[in-house]
């Protein structure tokens, strides 16, 4: 199912507010009329928003938004990752209806911190609020979500990863990659900029199916360093291409969410969105 990012950006705002209200109930299910009323929406409109955004009813969707949802995912949809083999740091795969191709900068390119590199950027609507997208001429190199942290913080964060690059605002020039990526349909390229260990961690994340989760310790095992759980957590947090490299699917062994660079409400919404769609078969 292709995402209508303009509409779903609005829908995510409703979902984020609903999440806060659901949390305030301590996990109890709110009747549709009560939840809609607190959001100053009619029950019928609220029902349409939920169904359009995630494909299930508000009553059912609340089950995915509850605090203990991550623990249920870990119990029911845990992904064991095969030990990674040495890789050329490039590959391809499928994410929902999106076909991804990725490659990584060489260690020398990474060490130069973007010197001689032109990075174009733009702001786009997405299913999880406003997104900042950055790209080189070889693919998307940055994707951040600004609703929780704000535009200035999101931009400073991504731009600071390549301090010597030339940054040019050009949403139209990168739309051919950004729009399929955010709409989850078609094909796009990723240009992954990171240290070799980080790249290994991100490639492990790309092997976790949508609607499923894994743990930081499982990732450490898969990259051949089972004691490096803390380093894995740091690498997950430094993922520059959020959602497409699915760092939100990494949890603690306890079932705790762990962290999320762009705000835990976004991580919870992503996990809920993917689980609901997996259950609905979309």
Helices and strands as residue ranges (DSSP letters): H 5-24, H 32-38, H 43-54, H 58-65, H 69-76, E 90-95, E 97-104, H 107-111, E 118-124, E 131-136, E 139-145, H 151-159, G 160-162, E 166-169, H 171-183, E 185-192, H 196-205, E 214-215, H 216-222, H 229-237, G 247-249, E 250-251, H 264-280
